[in-house]
Amino acid sequence: MVPVVVWLSSGRRVTLVTAAGFSSLALFPAMLALTAYTRDIVFAYAAFVVFGIAMSGVHFVWNLGALAFARPGNQLMYTSTHAAMVGLRALIGFPLGYVMMRLFPDTLYPVFGTASALLVFATVIILRLDRRMVAQGLNPTA
């Protein structure tokens, strides 16, 4: 899917490509919740197809992130900070998921809902960043 994502992203602002990846990734836990509700494996397969497509977009942006968002000459600092934040997300996210599973032992819907909500929140943040960067003339195309 990465070549398709590259083709679709050509000439678009990196922040909009990021928002598309995050918003489509928000469908993954929602579709898993639908799988749990319907008990139909087709939704699980569809969820993982969506996950693969969305992650190819996120992967594409991951590779462009240092060029698009870091100040000139500061790409290593951006990449290091990004990797540290991914680790911090894991330190917080996994225990939070475990606590939610313990609080709601009979259902995973709150876990799936929280995951989708956080990804929608990330999409809103990146769209706000897009507006700020466009206003400052800083937002390059992919």
JOPEWO-V360144 format. One record per residue. N is the residue number from 0. RES is the residue in one letter. SS is DSSP state (A for helix, B for strand, O for the rest). PSI is psi as a letter, one per 40 degrees, with the letter a starting at -180 (NA if undefined). Layout:
# JOPEWO-V360144
n={N & N}
res={RES & RES}
ss={SS & SS}
psi={PSI & PSI}
This chain:
# JOPEWO-V360144
n={0 & 1 & 2 & 3 & 4 & 5 & 6 & 7 & 8 & 9 & 10 & 11 & 12 & 13 & 14 & 15 & 16 & 17 & 18 & 19 & 20 & 21 & 22 & 23 & 24 & 25 & 26 & 27 & 28 & 29 & 30 & 31 & 32 & 33 & 34 & 35 & 36 & 37 & 38 & 39 & 40 & 41 & 42 & 43 & 44 & 45 & 46 & 47 & 48 & 49 & 50 & 51 & 52 & 53 & 54 & 55 & 56 & 57 & 58 & 59 & 60 & 61 & 62 & 63 & 64 & 65 & 66 & 67 & 68 & 69 & 70 & 71 & 72 & 73 & 74 & 75 & 76 & 77 & 78 & 79 & 80 & 81 & 82 & 83 & 84 & 85 & 86 & 87 & 88 & 89 & 90 & 91 & 92 & 93 & 94 & 95 & 96 & 97 & 98 & 99 & 100 & 101 & 102 & 103 & 104 & 105 & 106 & 107 & 108 & 109 & 110 & 111 & 112 & 113 & 114 & 115 & 116 & 117 & 118 & 119 & 120 & 121 & 122 & 123 & 124 & 125 & 126 & 127 & 128 & 129 & 130 & 131 & 132 & 133 & 134 & 135 & 136 & 137 & 138 & 139 & 140 & 141}
res={M & V & P & V & V & V & W & L & S & S & G & R & R & V & T & L & V & T & A & A & G & F & S & S & L & A & L & F & P & A & M & L & A & L & T & A & Y & T & R & D & I & V & F & A & Y & A & A & F & V & V & F & G & I & A & M & S & G & V & H & F & V & W & N & L & G & A & L & A & F & A & R & P & G & N & Q & L & M & Y & T & S & T & H & A & A & M & V & G & L & R & A & L & I & G & F & P & L & G & Y & V & M & M & R & L & F & P & D & T & L & Y & P & V & F & G & T & A & S & A & L & L & V & F & A & T & V & I & I & L & R & L & D & R & R & M & V & A & Q & G & L & N & P & T & A}
ss={O & A & A & A & A & A & A & A & A & O & O & O & B & A & A & A & A & A & A & A & A & A & A & A & A & A & A & A & A & A & A & A & A & A & A & A & A & A & O & O & A & A & A & A & A & A & A & A & A & A & A & A & A & A & A & A & A & A & A & A & A & A & A & A & A & A & A & A & A & O & O & O & O & O & A & A & A & A & A & A & A & A & A & A & A & A & A & A & A & A & A & A & A & A & A & A & A & A & A & A & A & A & A & O & O & O & O & O & A & A & A & A & A & A & A & A & A & A & A & A & A & A & A & A & A & A & A & A & A & A & A & A & A & A & A & A & O & O & O & O & B & O}
psi={d & d & d & d & d & d & d & d & e & h & e & i & i & d & d & d & d & d & d & d & d & d & d & d & d & d & d & d & d & d & d & d & d & d & d & d & d & e & f & h & d & d & d & d & d & d & d & d & d & d & d & d & d & d & d & d & d & d & d & d & d & d & d & e & d & d & d & d & d & i & i & h & e & f & d & d & d & d & d & d & d & d & d & d & d & d & d & d & d & d & d & d & d & d & d & d & d & d & d & d & d & d & d & g & d & e & i & e & d & d & d & d & d & d & d & d & d & d & d & d & d & d & d & d & d & d & d & d & d & d & d & d & d & d & d & e & f & e & h & i & i & NA}
